[in-house]
Amino acid sequence: MQVAGDGAGGATAWTKKSPEQILRDLRIIADQVSIQSGTVRNATHIILSSQAYNAAAAAMFSGSGGVSALGAFMRDQDGLSSGKVQIIKSRRLGATGNVHAIVLDKVPDVIGAWVPMLAQAAPQRWDALAIKTPVESLIGGAVSADLRGAAIVEGVI
């Protein structure tokens, strides 16, 4: 998904948006999982790149006593279809490419991880005149079983 291009000069970047626009974008991002899954799933986490996190934290509401768009989102999540959403800052996200936010329902049937398993040898066994030693290994990685439970957000930086 991509956030609305209603910042200065039609920009999608949060550095060119008002705190109100960033707060609205965060609320839309949080509801994205519920929307694309037909309300079967709800977002539990938003992972923001350092740049996106810092932009949302730096956008201060005027006359609010120092409340940022990010702080306002964390404080008031009433009305979100997903309920309470946790925001995580990631130094690696956005390092290469245009993806600066990921929203997901962090449950095992949406996303999980395969832990790499180094080669393990089973007991040797005879096969005719040869001795065979079966070896098993596994490559690790992230596994997504239900793509409706996660969404990638582009254009916020």
C-alpha positions as CSV (number, residue, x, y, z in Angstrom):
1,M,0.0,0.0,0.0
2,Q,1.0,3.6,-0.4
3,V,0.0,6.5,1.8
4,A,-1.9,9.5,0.4
5,G,0.1,12.1,-1.6
6,D,-1.4,15.1,0.2
7,G,1.8,16.5,1.7
8,A,3.6,19.7,0.5
9,G,3.7,19.6,-3.3
10,G,1.6,16.3,-3.4
11,A,4.3,14.4,-1.5
12,T,3.7,11.1,0.3
13,A,6.8,11.6,2.6
14,W,6.1,12.2,6.2
15,T,8.8,14.9,6.4
16,K,6.6,17.0,4.1
17,K,3.3,16.3,5.9
18,S,1.6,17.9,8.9
19,P,1.2,16.0,12.2
20,E,-2.5,15.6,11.4
21,Q,-1.8,13.9,8.1
22,I,0.9,11.6,9.6
23,L,-1.5,10.6,12.4
24,R,-4.2,9.8,9.8
25,D,-1.7,7.8,7.8
26,L,-0.7,5.8,10.9
27,R,-4.4,5.0,11.6
28,I,-5.0,3.9,7.9
29,I,-1.8,1.7,8.0
30,A,-3.0,0.1,11.3
31,D,-6.4,-0.7,9.7
32,Q,-4.9,-2.1,6.5
33,V,-4.7,-5.7,7.7
34,S,-8.3,-5.7,8.8
35,I,-9.4,-4.2,5.5
36,Q,-7.5,-6.6,3.2
37,S,-8.5,-9.7,5.2
38,G,-12.2,-8.8,5.3
39,T,-12.0,-8.2,9.1
40,V,-10.7,-11.8,9.7
41,R,-7.3,-10.5,10.9
42,N,-6.3,-7.4,12.9
43,A,-2.9,-5.6,13.0
44,T,-0.9,-6.1,16.2
45,H,2.4,-4.5,15.1
46,I,3.6,-1.7,12.8
47,I,7.3,-1.9,12.1
48,L,8.7,1.5,11.0
49,S,12.1,2.2,9.6
50,S,14.3,4.6,11.6
51,Q,13.6,7.4,9.2
52,A,9.8,6.9,9.3
53,Y,9.8,6.6,13.1
54,N,11.9,9.7,13.5
55,A,9.7,11.7,11.1
56,A,6.5,10.7,12.9
57,A,8.1,11.5,16.3
58,A,9.4,14.9,15.1
59,A,6.0,16.1,13.8
60,M,4.7,18.0,16.7
61,F,1.1,19.3,17.1
62,S,1.0,23.0,17.8
63,G,-0.2,24.0,21.2
64,S,-0.2,20.4,22.4
65,G,2.5,20.6,25.0
66,G,5.0,18.6,22.9
67,V,2.8,15.7,21.6
68,S,4.0,14.2,18.3
69,A,2.0,12.4,15.7
70,L,3.6,9.2,16.9
71,G,2.8,10.0,20.5
72,A,-0.8,10.9,19.7
73,F,-1.2,7.6,17.8
74,M,0.2,5.5,20.7
75,R,-1.9,7.4,23.2
76,D,-5.2,7.3,21.4
77,Q,-6.0,4.2,19.3
78,D,-9.8,4.3,19.9
79,G,-11.8,3.5,16.8
80,L,-9.2,1.3,15.2
81,S,-10.6,-1.9,13.9
82,S,-7.5,-3.7,15.1
83,G,-7.5,-2.5,18.7
84,K,-4.1,-1.8,20.3
85,V,-1.2,-1.7,17.9
86,Q,2.4,-1.8,19.0
87,I,5.0,0.2,17.0
88,I,8.5,-1.1,16.6
89,K,11.5,0.9,15.3
90,S,13.7,-1.0,12.9
91,R,17.2,0.1,11.9
92,R,17.3,-2.4,9.0
93,L,14.0,-1.6,7.4
94,G,14.4,1.0,4.6
95,A,18.2,0.6,4.4
96,T,17.8,-0.6,0.9
97,G,14.7,0.2,-1.2
98,N,11.5,2.1,-0.6
99,V,9.8,-0.1,2.1
100,H,9.7,2.0,5.3
101,A,6.8,0.3,7.1
102,I,5.3,-3.1,7.5
103,V,2.0,-3.8,9.3
104,L,1.1,-7.3,10.4
105,D,-0.9,-9.5,12.6
106,K,1.9,-11.1,14.5
107,V,0.6,-14.7,15.0
108,P,2.2,-17.9,13.9
109,D,-0.3,-18.7,11.2
110,V,0.5,-15.3,9.5
111,I,4.2,-15.1,9.8
112,G,6.8,-17.4,11.4
113,A,10.4,-18.3,11.1
114,W,12.3,-21.4,10.2
115,V,15.4,-21.8,12.2
116,P,18.4,-23.1,10.3
117,M,19.4,-26.6,11.2
118,L,23.0,-27.6,10.6
119,A,23.6,-30.9,9.0
120,Q,22.7,-33.8,11.3
121,A,23.7,-37.3,10.6
122,A,21.5,-40.2,11.3
123,P,22.9,-43.5,12.4
124,Q,24.8,-45.4,9.7
125,R,23.0,-48.4,8.1
126,W,23.9,-51.1,5.7
127,D,22.5,-51.2,2.2
128,A,23.7,-54.3,0.4
129,L,27.5,-54.0,0.5
130,A,27.6,-50.2,1.2
131,I,27.2,-48.3,4.4
132,K,24.9,-45.3,4.1
133,T,24.7,-42.3,6.5
134,P,21.6,-40.1,5.9
135,V,22.2,-36.4,6.5
136,E,19.5,-33.9,7.1
137,S,19.7,-30.0,7.1
138,L,17.3,-27.1,6.8
139,I,17.8,-23.5,5.5
140,G,16.2,-20.8,7.7
141,G,14.0,-17.9,6.8
142,A,10.7,-16.1,7.3
143,V,7.5,-17.9,6.3
144,S,4.2,-16.3,5.6
145,A,1.2,-18.5,5.5
146,D,-1.6,-15.9,5.2
147,L,-0.6,-12.9,3.1
148,R,-3.8,-11.1,4.2
149,G,-2.2,-10.7,7.6
150,A,0.6,-8.4,6.6
151,A,1.1,-5.4,4.3
152,I,4.1,-3.4,3.1
153,V,3.9,0.4,3.1
154,E,5.8,2.5,0.7
155,G,6.4,6.2,0.2
156,V,6.5,7.5,3.8
157,I,10.1,8.7,3.4
